[in-house]
Amino acid sequence: MIKTIIFDFGNVFINLDIDEAIQRALTLFKVNSFSDETIATNNLYEQGLITTTDFIKFYKKTFPSITKSEIIETWNSIFKDFPVYRLEFLKTLSEEKKYILILLSNTNELHINWVKEHILFYNQFKNCFDAFYLSHEIQLKKPNTEVFQFVLNQNNLIAEECLFIDDTKEHIETASQLGFKTWNLKPATEDIVDLFKIKKEQF
């Protein structure tokens, strides 16, 4: 029996254009692919292991002709829109109080600052959750086992009583191995508001 629902953020509630953001960055930096050092730096930043200042310094040093504003604008170009109907779905779910609701997202400081500035109902969204975990704040990142164990321990949960929803297969695989019920949501064809229709057998 599901008692807790754990949601990802990007491509579950807020729409992302990952491919477009990657292409935009490659074009700006005039490279064909990202170096191992760049990928490692991005991961450290998302996990909160380096500051925003250090993150921007790395890019400025690696690509001296690029301005700080260009770096930030390109980094945040991943975001599209957050449909209000998804907020309404979540608010209803929260008001019913049938399930513990948790957000677990790989989100860095620049990204969440963009969300706070551009999504006017961000506080309403956040307040729907019983717990709200961003990777850069807890310094743990999906798909590492530790982040799932952290959520279980912090909230005294049993994995088999949790449904974890994420659009990234890697994250789903780790959660499944730990005993979570899962939904690998496909943003092109599925929508979080159809949760109880698509996953009705889990409830």
Buried (B, 14 or more C-beta within 10 A) or exposed (E): EBEBBBBBBBBBBBBBBEEEBBEBBBEBBEEEEBEEEBEEBBBBBBBBBBEBEEBBEBBBEBBEEBEEEBBBEBBBBBBBEBBEEBBEBBBEBBEEEEBBBBBBBBBBBBBBEBBEEEBEEBEBBEEBBBBBBBBBBBEBBBBBEEBBEBBBEEBEBEBEBBBBBBBBEEBBEBBBEBEBBBBBBEBEEBBBBEBEEBBEEBE
